[in-house]
């Protein structure tokens, strides 16, 4: 394992599995199961499990080598994770370009996103209870409304498992990126660019915003503000909700 304990292992593995996913996505004409984020996640886990089996090391040791070069406070794949925060802030650019829409409908936008968040949290909680999931898994699923940079530390703070949270956030993004067009057509939402953008941004996070930008400038701006507002609201509301339902 010692030869894996360096910053290049985690960074190299992350980039390679993503590029493999990107290649498969293009070769299959953008088939949603080969969305690069999803392929990268599955393939990356498979490679780490294979390394564990071959070396006989513990899963914690393998993940530590991947994440921080095997040493606390060192650099590894966590360097790439750091870029999620400035990438999230970059959503302010399309928002700034269409701030005229935000100024005109800011009350409706704010209320719809906050109400939607409460409905989402309530549904997730009661579905988890119906399935008999333990508290730590429920806590892992509650922050999935936020983008990864916000959801992972929030999940850990309320007793969840960040890895499970990451998987749910990525799955949300993959589904929305792949099926967003079909969902819009199914529910006949195309005539409301503001609603489309808010829906894509709040449900699909970064990838939903990418899909929204493809549809138009208004949709892109609304998706951007949805990511920001839902992220902030989730960070404030989820700990309170977790306390109310007895998860903390």
N, C-alpha and C positions, 0 to 999 in steps of 0.2 A: 504493500500500500504506500510505502514511502515515496515511490516515484510519481504517485498521483497527488501528493501533497504540495501543490504549487498553484499559483493563481491561473495558470494557462489551461489547466485541465477543465475546470468548470466553464470558463469562457468559451473555449474551443468546442466543447461538447454541445453547449447551448446553441452556438452559431451553426454548427454542422447539422444538428437535428432540425433546426428551423429551415435551413436551406434545402434539406431533403423534402420537408413538407411543402415548401414553395415549389420545388420541381414537380412533385406528384400532383399538386393542385393545378398547375398549368397543363401538365400532360393529360389530365383527366377532364379538361375543359371546366375547371373550377367546381368539380364535384365536392359537395359540402363536407363529406367525411374526410377529405384530404385537405381541409383548411389548415394552413401552416401552423397556427398556434396549437391546434388539437393534435396534429401529427407530431409536432415537436414535443408536446407534453408526454404523449404515450411512448414515443420512441426513446425519449430521454429517460423515462422511468425504466423501460426495458433494458437499456444499456447499463444503468446503475445496478439493477437486479442481477444482470449477467456478471458484472464486475464483482459483486458480492459473492456470487456462487463460485467464481473462478478463484478468487483470492482467499475466500474463507473468512473475510472480515465481517464485522457487524454492519448492519444497515446504517447505524449512526455514524460509524467511521467513514463509510463510503459517501454518505450525504455530506459530512463535514468536509471531506476532501473536495467534493464538488462545489459546495457553497462558499467556503472560506479558506480553501487550501489546506484544510486540516488543522488550522490554528485559529483560536479565538481572536477577533478584531483584525483578521487578515483579509486579503482581497481574493475573491474567486468569482463564481457566478453572481454573487451579491453585488458586484460592480454593475452588472447589467440591470439588476433590480433597482439600483439607485436612480437610473435614468427614467424610471416610470414617473417619478415626481415632476421633473421639468417637462416631461412629455404631456402630463396631465395639465400643467399650467398653460401649455401651448394651445389648449382649446380656447383660450381667450381670443385668439386671432380671428377665427371666423365669427365669433360672437361680437367682436368689436366692429367688424365690417357690416353687420346687420343689427346694430344696436337700436336702430329706429323701431324695429319690431318689438324688441325687448321693452323699450320705453312705453310703447303703446299698450302692450298686453301683459305687463309685468305682474299684475295682481292675479290674472287668470293662470299665468305660467306657474307662479309660486304656489298657489293653492292646489292646482292639479297635481303637481309633483309631490307635494307633502302628503296630500290625501292618498295618492297612489302608493307612497311609501308605507303609510300606516296599513293600508289594505294588504300590501305585499307581506309585511311582517306578520300580520294576523293570520293570513292564509298559510304561510310557511310554518308558523308555530303549530297550528291545529292539525296540519297534515303530518308534521313530525310526531305529534302526540298520538294521532290515529295509527301511525306506523310503529309506535312503541320505541322510538329512538331515544337513546340516553341524552342527558343534559349537554355533554360536551359536543355531541354531534348536532344538536339543535342550535347551540351557540355558534357552531361552525357555519351553519347555513344562513343564519339571520343577516350577516353583513353582505350577502351576495349582491345586494342592490347597488353597492358602491364599486368603483373601479379598484383594481388589484392593490394599488399603492395605499389605498385607504382601508380596504377590506381585511387585508392580512394582519396588520397590527391591531386592528379593532377586534378581530376574531380572537386573537391571543389574549387581549385584555379582558374579555368576558368569559374566558375559560374554554374557548373553542380550539380546534386544530387547524392552523393556518394552511396546511396542505390540502385539507378537505375544502376549505374556503376557496383556495386558488383554483381547484378543479371545478367548483360550481360556477365561479366567475367566468372562467375560460369557456365552459360549456354554454353558458348563457350567451357569450359573445359569438361563439361558433354557430349556434342555432339561429341567432338574429341575423348574422352576416349571411348565412346560407339561405334562410327562409323568409327574410324580411320582405322581399318583393311579393312573395306569395301571400303572406299574412296581410299586407296592405291591400292587395287585390281582393282577398277573401272577405275582408270586413269593409271594403269600399271606402278606404280612408284617403285615397289619392287626392281628393279635392281639398283636403285640409293640410297644407304643408307644415303648419305650426304643430298640429297634433302628431303628424308623422315623425317630425324631427324629435319631439319630446319623447315619443314612444320608443323610437330607435335608440336614443341616447340613454334613457333611463333603464332600458332592458338589456341593451347590448354593449353599453359602456364605450370603450375605445373603438371596437369593431363596428358597433352600431352607428357611431359617429362617422366612421369611414363610409358606411353604406348611405348615411344621410347626405353626406357631401356629394356623393355620386348623383343623388336625386335632385339637388339644387342648393342654392345659397341659403335660402330661408330654412330648409330642412337641416342643413349643416350647422347653422347658427343655433337653432333650437336644440339640436342634439348636444352641442357643446355646453350650452347653459344647463341642460338636463344633467350631464355628467357632473358638473360643478355643484349644482344645488343639491342633487340627490346624494353626492358624496359628503357634503357638509352636513346635510340633514341626517344622513345615516350615522355619521360620527357622533352626532348629538343625541339622536333618538334611540338608537339600538341599545346603548348601556342602560338607559332609563327603562326601556321595554324589557330588557333582560332582568333587571331588578324587580319589576312588577310581576313577571311570571315566575320568579324564583330561580333563575339560572345562575345568579351570582350570590 
